[in-house]
Amino acid sequence: MTALTNQARVAAPPATARPSFFRHTAYLTLRQLRAAARVPAFVVMNVVQPLIWLLLFGQLFTSVVDIPGFTGGDNYLEFLTPGIVMMMALFGSAWAGTSYIQDMDRGVMDRFLTSPTSRGAMMVSTLVYQALLTLVQSLIVLGVAWLGGARFDGGLGGILILLLAAMLLTASFSALSNAAALLARNQNVLIGISQLITIPLMFLSSALMDTSLSADWVAEVARFNPFEWAVVAGREALGASPDWASVWGHLGLLAVFTAVLAWVATRAFRVYQRST
Amino acid sequence: MAASSDGMALVAADLVKTYSQGRGTPPLRALDGLTFQTEEGTVFGLLGPNGAGKSTTVKILSTLARPDSGTAMVAGIDVGRHPGRARSAIGFVAQKQVSDPMDTGVENLVLAGQLHGMSTRAARSRAGELLERFALTSAARRQVKTYSGGMARKLDVAIGLMHRPQVLFLDEPTTGLDPEARAEMWAEIERMSREERMTVLLTTHYLEEADRLASRLAIVDAGRVVTEGTPEQLKSELRGDAVVIELHEASVISRVLESLGRLGGFRDAAAEGRAVRARADDGGAALPLLLAALDAEGIAVASATVSRPSLDDVYLAHTGHSFAAVHAGSSADARTELEEVAS
């Protein structure tokens, strides 16, 4: 037996699963960050639309705050900003599954699945990447809102909590998008499903309008809307006197929601393989 | 390692796989009891037209798909029972490009090594070695999307080799390559099987590719192995030389067949279009006699050839249809498929 084949036997990786999950997550997240760094326009492109909404709606609805019964403070731009951050996170993550579709259209997905790559890492790395993307984009939106005159009493702590909520929201809906990608394996179907889900979630929330001014059933439904959880947590945290029980409660719900969806989406790899 | 206690690097035993095709249509039987096995260190070829079941077989052996029934073993590991262990032992080069076009060549290789549990340093040094071997060093730091088809395919094979697998799957490694790139890839695969003691499962629908690269091969048709052996064995099963007479018009074919029968020494005579094929123990001696006989009958011959049996003849003998005929129909599909992938 030659030295070469001896080496081959040694190169067989250890069968320990836990440590490879974290290492694989890091390697695969870096892969996506490299791609994003090579096309920075893509990162910025996703921010343009939210900024247009922010400035457009901000101007269009300035006097909303004067409606009797509006409980969201006296500056609509300040009310709107956390809503826009979450809308950006929601719409951005709806597209997350696209990278899976691309990997499937090529042989990249099949190569990963025939290697000892951790399935959990394949899922979580895309969630981490999407959450980082949201982080950068949210900072841009906050900066523009500040330039537009919005001031947030919650300060740095409030902003960090808003960012955390946006990242959790991103991770949960990215997991959903990934699962849809694994099951549908088709970009058009993926976008169709995403739109079907995201648009109603956006309107059944207080992102654009205080739900105490909407029909009662909207406020009632919104309580069960994960998107609304993120909006409430972020908006409360940016306020002058946050209701901390509400902030942490909603963040906790989001965290559980994210974990459940990530787990379910990882299971979708099995369905993908079964139908291969 | 308990690798292949019975000396077999690959075992496919009675594999059956069906795909549902939606309501109203009967399920497609992609594999219908496919069976073969390979010794360690050989290049084993699966030869057959598109749709014969080659890719499905590779998907099952590489843990990607599960068979409806049957057993698949890789390096002594039952892939159904221990897919995780099997994955560490194999390299997989799919029919489609397996590299990430957004990453550079070296990034693709290092990532593949890391995912196989190599340290970053070991992965870097192995990547450098492979890039050099595949003459990709100068392109190592370029994004793969700038590579030519031939370069990208070589990188794909290098990715499959990163962790020194015991078994390497090459699913149609040269489909879509221009002749020059194909010749280069053949030379690489030959060198690889010589230098690294590794089992290679190669699927192809190119007869010449199977003839040149595979030390053993199985001909696959409609989800079954119809015959198996070394290319030489398969060809020598067909005793004698192939004699092909091409005619100006098809109307005289029956008279040519009659002449062949009268002359004796020719077997397996069959018409194909305007040509007549037959076998003869000594084709070189039999042909002048045949030509003289046809001349005496006033039958004009367009061309006459004598050749040693080819894999095409083997394919024809075992499946009842000419490989070229099947392939002509399916290669158009293969091309559109490739174009879709490329766009």
Interface residues (C-beta under 8 A of the other chain):
Chain A: T2 L4 T5 Q7 A8 R9 A11 A12 P13 P14 A15 S20 R23 H24 Y27 L28 R31 R34 A35 R38 D103 D105 R106 G107 V108 D110 R111 F112 L113 T114 S115 P116 T117 Q273 R274 T276
Chain B: M1 K59 S62 T63 L64 A65 R66 G84 R85 R87 S88 A89 I90 F92 V93 A94 Q95 K96 Q97 V98 S99 D100 P101 M102 D103 E107 L111 A112 Q114 L115 H116 G117 M118 Q143 D156 I159 H163 R164 P165 Q166 E195 E196 R197 M198 V341
